[in-house]
């Protein structure tokens, strides 16, 4: 990530509701053409895909931490939930007709 020049613009705000996501970058005086960004509207499915991947990251980090330092929480319900997350990731990444994630093969989306 690039360091933000706080003299040129303010921090990005993020607001998520059930129906829309709003990201705002506010430009201030003395900006240059290097500080111009183009925003493009994307399909709702693309936004949902990005949100899905972002939602997986904390769970994977938590699992990694627990695997290293907190084995007591690695109970059957916890592991089942993590296995379900990995299954969702497999089917998110590849197109396959297989309902079994361990036998799934296919092309990337």
C-alpha positions, 0 to 999 in steps of 0.5 A, a space after each residue: 500500500 502507498 502512504 497517504 499524503 494527508 495534505 491532499 485528501 482525506 482517508 477513505 470512508 467505507 459504508 456497507 448496507 444490505 443494498 449498497 456499498 459506498 466508498 468515498 475519497 475526498 480530494 482537497 486543494 492543491 491536488 494534481 492529475 496524479 491524484 485523480 482516480 476513475 471510479 467504475 460501477 461494477 455488477 453486484 455479483 462482483 462486489 459480493 465476490 470481493 466481500 466474500 473473499 474479504 470475509 474469509 481472510 479474518 477467519 483464516 487468520 484466526 484459524 492459523 493463530 488457533 492452530 499455532 497457539 490455542 489448540 483447545 478451541 479446535 473442536 469438532 464444531 469449529 473445525 466443521 465451520 472452517 471446513 465449510 469455509 474452505 469448501 466455499 472457497 474451492 467452489 468459488 475459485 473453480 467451476 466444477 460439476 462435482 459436489 465433493 470438494 475433495 474430488 472437485 476439478 475444473 477450470 478457474 472462474 
